[in-house]
Amino acid sequence: MKYVVICWYLRCLRNKGYFFFYHQSYRTYNIKLFYIIRIPSEYYNMDTTYFYIYLLLIFTITISFTIIRCIFNIHTIDIFFYPNDANNILENKVYLISHILVNFLLGVIFGLDIIFGMFIKIIIFEVYLHITEHCDIFYVSKMSNLIVIIVISLVSYTAGSMINKLVSK
């Protein structure tokens, strides 16, 4: 039982920026010696690490999505990424709800720590989707819809970040 409590305590410390090293006896399976090292937060920040992994993943998925959509002409999941043919954001409820929900959940996950980076990511991602909507970069839809969806995405991310801040206190 002591081993479980100590490991649970050490895992909690690791989540706060502490790392531990321990030596375990192979015969008795007891912890003989452990060291706790505090690493300053400017050198180790899990939120930014996850954010960079998320950026790499979303960049890869977006390029793959564009290749599948524009080269192979497969449009099965366009309802989540593009408004309807009339380019009315409010008519396509799935499009609107998916943007609000995804950005809200990202705000809850990442919080205010990386809000500037996430704002830049949202703007770049939405502009990229807007440009590749018709698979022709010279044929672009109305810019007002792009501005509205960027504002909606930024507001929903900020709301999720505020929820994260309230829960983490």
C-alpha positions in Angstrom: 0.0 0.0 0.0 2.8 2.4 0.7 4.2 1.8 -2.8 0.9 2.7 -4.4 0.6 5.9 -2.2 4.1 6.9 -3.0 3.7 6.3 -6.7 0.4 8.2 -6.7 2.0 11.1 -4.9 5.0 11.1 -7.2 2.7 11.0 -10.3 0.9 14.1 -8.9 4.2 15.8 -8.4 5.2 15.0 -12.0 2.1 16.7 -13.3 3.1 19.9 -11.4 6.5 20.0 -13.1 8.4 17.6 -10.7 10.2 14.7 -12.1 11.3 11.7 -10.0 13.9 9.0 -10.3 13.8 6.0 -8.2 15.8 2.8 -7.7 13.8 -0.3 -7.1 15.2 -3.5 -5.6 14.5 -6.5 -7.9 14.2 -9.0 -5.1 11.8 -7.2 -2.8 10.1 -4.8 -5.2 10.3 -2.0 -2.7 11.5 1.5 -3.4 14.9 1.9 -1.9 15.8 5.3 -3.0 14.1 8.1 -4.9 15.0 11.7 -5.9 12.6 14.5 -6.6 13.8 17.2 -8.9 11.9 20.4 -9.6 12.1 21.7 -13.2 11.1 25.3 -13.6 8.0 25.9 -15.7 9.8 28.0 -18.3 11.7 24.8 -19.3 8.9 22.4 -19.2 5.3 23.2 -20.1 3.0 20.4 -21.0 0.4 22.7 -22.6 2.8 24.0 -25.2 4.2 20.6 -25.9 0.7 19.2 -26.5 -0.1 22.3 -28.6 2.8 21.7 -30.9 1.9 18.1 -31.3 -1.7 19.2 -32.0 -0.4 21.7 -34.6 1.7 19.1 -36.4 -1.3 16.7 -36.3 -3.8 19.2 -37.6 -1.4 20.4 -40.3 -1.0 16.8 -41.6 -4.7 16.1 -41.5 -5.6 19.3 -43.2 -3.1 18.7 -46.1 -4.4 15.1 -46.4 -8.0 16.3 -46.4 -7.2 18.8 -49.1 -5.5 16.2 -51.3 -8.4 13.7 -50.8 -11.0 16.4 -51.5 -9.4 18.2 -54.4 -7.4 15.5 -56.2 -9.6 12.5 -55.6 -12.8 14.5 -55.6 -14.2 12.9 -52.4 -16.6 15.3 -50.7 -18.2 13.2 -48.0 -17.2 15.2 -44.9 -17.6 18.7 -46.5 -20.6 19.4 -44.3 -18.3 19.9 -41.3 -15.8 22.2 -43.0 -17.7 24.2 -45.5 -21.1 26.0 -45.5 -23.8 25.1 -48.0 -23.7 26.1 -51.7 -25.3 29.4 -51.0 -22.5 30.1 -48.6 -24.9 30.8 -45.7 -23.3 29.9 -42.5 -26.5 29.9 -40.4 -28.3 27.5 -42.7 -25.7 24.7 -42.2 -26.2 23.9 -38.5 -23.7 21.0 -38.6 -21.0 23.4 -39.9 -21.8 26.0 -37.3 -22.1 23.6 -34.3 -18.9 21.7 -35.3 -16.9 24.9 -35.4 -18.3 26.1 -32.1 -17.9 22.7 -30.3 -14.4 21.9 -31.6 -13.0 25.3 -30.7 -14.8 25.3 -27.3 -13.3 21.9 -26.5 -9.9 23.0 -27.6 -10.2 26.0 -25.3 -11.1 23.7 -22.4 -8.1 21.5 -23.2 -5.4 24.1 -23.8 -6.7 27.0 -21.8 -5.3 30.6 -21.8 -1.6 29.5 -21.8 -1.5 29.3 -25.6 -4.3 31.6 -26.6 -2.2 33.8 -28.9 -0.9 30.7 -30.8 -4.3 29.2 -31.0 -5.8 32.5 -32.4 -3.2 32.5 -35.1 -3.9 28.8 -35.8 -7.6 29.4 -36.1 -7.1 32.4 -38.5 -4.7 30.4 -40.7 -6.8 27.3 -40.7 -10.1 29.1 -41.5 -8.4 31.2 -44.3 -6.9 27.9 -45.7 -10.3 26.2 -45.7 -11.9 29.3 -47.3 -9.3 29.4 -50.1 -9.6 25.6 -50.8 -13.4 25.5 -50.6 -13.8 25.3 -54.4 -10.4 23.6 -55.0 -9.4 26.7 -56.9 -7.4 29.4 -55.2 -8.6 32.0 -57.7 -12.3 31.4 -57.1 -13.0 32.5 -53.5 -16.4 32.9 -51.8 -17.5 36.0 -49.9 -15.0 37.2 -47.3 -17.7 38.3 -44.9 -18.5 34.6 -44.2 -14.8 34.0 -43.4 -14.7 36.9 -41.0 -17.9 35.7 -39.2 -16.7 32.1 -38.8 -13.3 33.3 -37.5 -15.0 35.5 -34.9 -17.3 32.7 -33.9 -14.3 30.3 -33.6 -12.2 32.8 -31.6 -15.1 33.5 -29.2 -15.9 29.8 -28.7 -12.2 29.1 -28.0 -12.1 32.0 -25.5 -15.2 30.7 -23.8 -13.7 27.2 -23.5 -10.5 28.8 -22.1 -12.5 30.7 -19.4 -14.2 27.4 -18.4 -10.7 25.9 -18.1 -9.6 28.8 -16.0 -12.6 28.5 -13.7 -12.3 24.7 -13.3 -8.5 24.8 -12.7 -8.8 27.2 -9.7 
